[in-house]
Amino acid sequence: MRRLWIAFAPYIVMSVVHVGALAVGTDELAGSTKLALMPLLVLAVVWGARGTTWTTAHTLVVAAIGLSWIGDGAAVFLPWLPTVPMMLLFFGLAHLFYITLFWRRLAVRRVPPWAVVYAAWWGVLLAVLWPHLGGLVIAVAAYGLVLGGTAVAASRCHPLIAWGGAFFLASDSILAFRLFLPEAMPEWTSPAVMFTYCLGQGLIAAGVLVTTRVRRPAEVTA
């Protein structure tokens, strides 16, 4: 656990600075710190994996974090393309990597009964946002299925991963309302999006490291 705290310290500090910048409205600092988050989380995974065998699980989580980073910076990395569709694309790909990781590599139980709440979440989210989605209805519905799939798959894993999946879902849910129903969302929901996002991604990464340390390499590679 001491190794994990050391590995995640830069990511935690950057997350606090970023969320704090959003809370006080320092846009320039918020923008620059946002693009530093996922590289620091990759660094945490690499550092935290020292002394253990690098497995397919590590590769999958790094790939998912990398795709999330492109989604975070879609407006910066791909300014000639529409930002929201690019965010949906790259985060959708990240979630597919997470689903593969959780379902095929790190699952320790069957899907718990309480995970049915994620199906209800998808239905309610679409019902509320549908009139405001315009041409993005299919894209948002598909992304919602993938996001919910990540949360369901995470529910089969270590509690850190299960909670991480739930916070990731919460983050994207708040973001969806900010994008498509901005008049209904107070200003504090901007830092709330990134607080839950940073927490979710961090818990998932920590859960992957914990799980790979207590299981034989063959169990998370084969």
Secondary structure by P-SEA (a helix, b strand, c coil): caaaaaaaaaaaaaaaaaaaaaaacaaaaaaaaaaaaaaaaaaaaaaaaccccccaaaaaaaaaaaaaaaaaaccccccccccaaaaaaaaaaaaaaaaaaaaccccccccccccaaaaaaaaaaaaaaccccccaaaaaaaaaaaaaaaaaaaaaccaaaaaaaaaaaaaaaaaaaaaccccccccaaaaaaaaaaaaaaaaaaaaaaaaaaacccccccc
